[in-house]
Structures are given as C-alpha cells and as structure tokens.
Amino acid sequence: MSRSRAWPLLAVAVVVMFLGGVATLWFSASAVHHLAYQQEFCFAEWCVTPTSYAAAPDEVTVGMRVRSDARSAVQRPDHPQAWLIEGSELRIGGRQPKLERVLGPGETFDTSLAFPAAAFGACPRLLVSEGAWPAFLGLGYAPSPFTESVDWPLCKSGLE
C-alpha cells in the first residue's frame, strides 16, 4: 500500500477510536449507581447519604448527610440535584441549593430536602446527581451527559 493511501486510513482509524472513547465516557459517566438505603456515595471528594425519610400529606422530607472526603482542599458540590422517583414516570425535584454548602477537609453537615407531596407508593427512590451543563448554554440545571447519579430506595422496611 502506498503512503498516499495509508494516511486517509490512519485518519479514519484515529477518528473511529476517538468516537469510541467519547461514547464510552458518555455512557459510563452518565450511569446511575444503585445503592442500599443509608449507604454513602462520593462524587469525587464530596459524599452524600440519605439519613431519614418522612411523608406528610403535603410534603415529603428526606434527611441528608453531606461530607467532604478531601484531605486538604475546600469542597463545594457542583450543582447538586435531587429527585424523588416513583417507578419510571413520576419525578419531583431539581436543583438543591441546600446541598451546595462549602465544606472544609473532613467536614460534615446534615440538612433536609423537602419535596411537594405526590402519589408516591410504598417505596419511592431518591436520585441525586452532580454537575450540569454550563450556565451560558441556557439549559437550566439538567444533568449533562458527564454527570454521575446515584439512587437509593426509601422503603419503610429500610428505615426500621
């Protein structure tokens, strides 16, 4: 094969490998991690754990513990979002400024997230994600393809 024909084939091979790498990152970074109730999950150097769940007629409250896993740097979660999910259809939530507090190395704080009451069944799930599209794109706080997400079941049996 001549050199003039090898360059286009090499270029195609490089492009295919690049696109394959991007696709792999896209799907692995946007995967949802499924954890047991009250199991901690860390997004880079900040960690989050659901600690309580209470359903009232007009509001659902989920207690959260947020912890910095950093050894020397101050941390601030990047646009954390949380939703209550029932099945695959009912989703209530969005951006959660209560989770955005600045944390020093090893610091922890507790907070609660309130969601409007809805027709949740016996075992809704809490979905938390970090990161969002850059604000200048005007896409609100929808998770980008490069965010990690985690969910926990909030079953009564897991709370007792």
N, C-alpha and C positions, 0 to 999 in steps of 0.2 A: 504494500500500500504506500502511495506517495505521501510526502509530508503535507502537501496541499489538501489532501482528503482526510488526513488524520486530525487536523485542528478542528474542523467542524464536529467530528465525532467526539473528540475530547470535550469540546464546549457543551455538547448535548449531555454527555455523561455528568459533567460538573453541575449543570442546571438540574438534572434529574436527582442527583444526590442532595443538592441544596433544598429542593422542594420536598424531598422525602424527610429531611431533617426538620424542616419547618412544620410539616404535617405531624411528625412525631411529637414535637414540642407542643403543638396546638392541642392535640388530644390528651397528652399526658398531663399538661398543666391545668387543663380545664376539667379533669376528672373529679368526681365527688368522692371523698373519703367517708365511709360509713362506720361510725363508732358506737360503742355501747354508752348508755346514759352515764353521765358524770366522768367520762374518760376525757382527759385533756388532749388538745390538739394544738400544735405550734405552727404558726405561719412565720417562717424564717425565725425571728428572735422574739416574737410575742406569742403567748399561748392563751387559750380560752377554754373554759369548761362551763357547761350548764350545771347549776347547783340546786335549782328548785323550779317548780312549775305549779302555778295556781290558776285555775279557771273560775272566773266570776261571771255573772250574767252579762256584764257589759265590757269585760276586759280579760285578756289572758296575759299573765305576767310570768316571765322566765328570769330567774336569778342567774347572774353570770359572774364568774371569777376570771379576771384578766391578769396575766403575769408576764413580766419581762424575763426572758431567758438569756438576755445579753450579759456579757461579762464586764464590759466597760462603756458601752455606748448607751445613750438615751434613746428610747424607742417610742414610736408613735404608730399605731396601726394605720395602714394606708386605705382610707375609705372603706371601713368595715361595713358590711351589710348583713342583715339577718331577716329571715322569713320563717313564718310558721307554714307548714305544708300539710295538707290532708290529701292523701292519695297522690295523684299526679295533676290535679286540677286546681284546688283552692290554695292560693298563695297570698299571704298577707305579710307585708313588711317593706323593707327597703334599707336605705342608709341609716346607720345607727351612730349618731354623734356621741352617745354615752360610752361607746367602746373606744373612742379616739383619744383618750387621755394620754398625756406624755408620761412615760414610765422610765425611771432610772434603773440601772442594773439590779436585778433581783427583786424589784418592787412588785407588789400585788395590790389590786383593788377589787372590790365587789360592787356590782351595780345590778339594776334590774331593767329589763326591756319590756315595755307594755305594748300589746297589740290589741286592736279592736276585736271584740268577741265575734266569733263566726260559728258556723255549724261544724265544729271540729268533732271528730269521732273520739273513740276511746284512746287512740294513740297517734296524735299528731307528731310531726317531726320538726325539729329546729334546724334550719340550714344557715350556716354562716360562711361568708366569703370575704376575701380581702382584695383590694385593688379595683381599679375602674379605668375606663377609657380616660385619656387626658381631657380635662375640662374644656379646653379650647375646641374640641370636636363637637361639643354641644350634644353629647349623647346621654347626659344625665349621669346617673351612677350605676348604669347597667354594668354587670361584670364583663370584663374583657375576656378574650379567649385565653389569656395568660394568667388568670386568677385561679387560686386553689379554693376549693369549697369543702366543707365538712358538714355532715348532718348527724343528729342524734335522735333516737326515738324518745318521746316524752311520755311513755306509757306509765300509767299509775303503778303497775307492777314493778317498774324500775325505780319508783320513788319511795317504795315502802321498805 
